[in-house]
Amino acid sequence: MGGVYRRAPMTADDRIPLVDAWPLFGLRIRSERLVLRLPGDEDLEWLMAVSRRGMHPRDEMPFGVAWSTVQSPAFERSFLGHHWGLRASWTPDNWMLNLMIELNGRPIGSQSIQAERFAVMREVHTGSWLGQAFQGQGYGREMRAAVLALAFDALGARVATTEAFLDNAPSNGVSRSLGYEENGRGSLAPEGVARETQRFRMTVERCVPRPRPPVEVEGLGACLPMFGVKA
């Protein structure tokens, strides 16, 4: 005769820690004042609030996609969808890591690093944003330097590129101060009108010998296969 199958109740020992399944949640990049880490869903609530309060003057658009001017609730849904989508689409051959920037445990912005076929090309591209209240205090330079340390020192990148509109003096200033070389012009049209951009390129030969503040990378070992890097 048949019977009713009853599954044994789950206990704490049955729980699979999220960091075990997705090691990127354990990655930490620590600079002098900042911590860069992958945000969880609760973190995204706070990070979203920082971005909603403003990242640039209303009459300016520093981003290649005009996501910052989208109205609620589409703004919040697209913000979350972007972060969730990056997790869902991640492969070792095509990845983008959007790191939350923490200052004294408080989110202040985001620093991204992305690559395609990193195992072969060893090239990354970076982008970032900061809440307006935290701009002009050197955090942009510090978080870019931190992610370059991840790229060159920890992952073995050979080249890092970035790009900003010609009138984005703060971003272009950070690139030049860190030793990037100008690498031609491009164009983007976030609001339907093409605008010229300045492209920058940094090589490992230029980056590594330069004096740099110390940066600590924690929890990298388990993440290496996700970046397409052999341990």
N, C-alpha and C positions, 0 to 999 in steps of 0.2 A: 504493500500500500504506500501511496505517496504521502509526503508530509510537507509541512510548511518550513521553508528554509529561512533561518534567522541568522543574519550576519552578526558576528560579535561586535559589540560597541567599540568605536575607535577610542584610543587613548592618546595622551600626549606623545607617547613613543612612536605612534603611527604617523605623526605629523612630519611632512617633508619641508624643511626650512626653505624659504623662497631663494635664499642666496645659494643653496646647494643646486637648485634647478636652474638658476640664472645668476651665475657668479658675478656678473657685472654689478649687481647690487652691493657687493662687498668691496668694490674698487674705491679707493680713496686717493686723491692727489692733494697733498698738503704743501702750501707755500707759506710765506711768512705770516700772512694775515687770513688767508682763505683756505677753504676746503672745497674741492670739486668732487661731486659724486652724482651717480645716477639717481634721480628722484623716484620715490615710490608714489603711489596714488595720493596718499595724504600730503606728501610734499608738493605734489602738483597743485593742490588747492591753494597753498601759500604762494607758490611761484606764479601761478596764474593771477593772483591778486596783485603781486608786484608789477607784472606786465600791464595789467589793466589800469593801474594808476598812472602809467605813462612812461615811455622810453625815449621820447623825442618831442620837440615842439610840434604843434598841430599843423604848421605850414611846411614841415619838412617830412621827407620819407627816405630814411637811410637804408631800408631793406630792399632786396631784390624782388620780394613778394610783399604786397601791401597788407600783410596780415594784422598789423597793429591798429588799423583804422576800422576793422570790421566791427559792427555793432553787436551788442548782446541780443539774444543768446548765442548767435552764430559764432561770436568770438570765442566764448568759452568752449563750445563744442568742437570748433576747429583746433583750438589749442590742445585739448585733451586728445582728440583724434590724431593729431600730429605725433604726440609723444607715444601714444599706444601703438600707432602704426609703425613707428621706428622699431619698437620691440618685436612686433609681429613679422616684419619683413626682414629682420636681421639675418644675414648669412655671412660666413667668413669671406666670401667674395664681394660682398656689397653691404657695407654697414655705415651707420651714422650714430655716433654717441653724443647725446645731448646731456651735458653735465650741468647740474644745478650748482651755482656758486653760493657758498655759505660764508657769512661774516659773523663771527660770534654766535653760530648756530642759527642765524637768520638768513633766509634766501634773499639775494640781491640781484640775481641775473642768471644768465645761462651761457655756457661755452660749448660749442659743438666741434667735433672732429669727425671727418668722414673719409671713406676710401672705397675704391673699387679694385678688386684683384690685388689687394695689398701684399700678399705673399710674393707676387711677381713684381709689381710696380714700385712698392715701397714709397708711395706718395700719398700724402693726406691733404685735405683742404679744411680750413677752419672758418668759423663764423661765431658771432656772439651778440649779446645785448645786455645792457644794464638798466635797472630802474633809474629814472632821472635823479632821484634823491642821492644816488650813489656814484654819479658821474663826476669827473674832474678831481678824483682823489687817488688816482693811480691804480685803481682796481682793474681796469681794462688791460693795462700793461701786465700786471701781475698774473692775471688769469690766463692771458695768452702765453706768457713765459712758462706757466705751469703746464699747459697742454702741449707746448713744444717739448718740454722735458719728457712728458709721456710718450710723444711721438718718436723723438730721436734717441733718448737714453733708454727707455723701457721697451719700446716696440721695434726699434731698429729701422725707423724710416730713413729715407735718403733725401726726400724733398717735402717741403710744406708750402702750400700756396694759400693765398687769401686775396680778397678783392673788395673794393669799396668805391662808392661814388666819389668823383673828384672833389665835391664840396663837403665831404665827410672828413673834416680836418682831424677830429680826435682819432678815428680809426686809422687813417693814413699816418698820423703821427706815431701811433703805437707801432705800426709795422716798421717805419723807418727807424725808430729808436731801438728796436730789437735787432736791427741789422739786415732786414729783408732787402733784396734788390728789386727795383722796378722791373716789371716783366711785361710791358706793353699795355695797351688799352683794350677795354671791352665795352659792352653796353648792355643795359638792362632797362626794362620798361615796367616798373611795378604799378604805375598808374596810367598805362596806355601810351606814354610818350617816352621814346628812347632817350636815355641819359648815359653819358660816358662814365666809365669806371676806370680806376687804376688797378692793375693787377700787380701782385707782389709774389716773389719766390724766395724761399729760404732753403739752403742746402745744409746737409749735416756738416760739411766742411766749414761753413760759415758759422753755424750755430754752436757746435760743441766747444770750440776753443775760446769763445767769448766768455768773459767773466759773468757769472749768473748767480743770483741768490739760490740757496739750496731748496730743492723740491723733493719731497718724499712720496713715493708711490707704494701704496699698500694693497694687498689682495690681488695682485696682478697674475700670479701663477695660474690660478684656475681659469682666468679669462683668456689666456693666450690663444687657445684653439679657436675661440670665438672671433678673434682678430685675424685668424689665418696665420698665426705665428707658432712655430714649433717650440715647445718648452725646452 
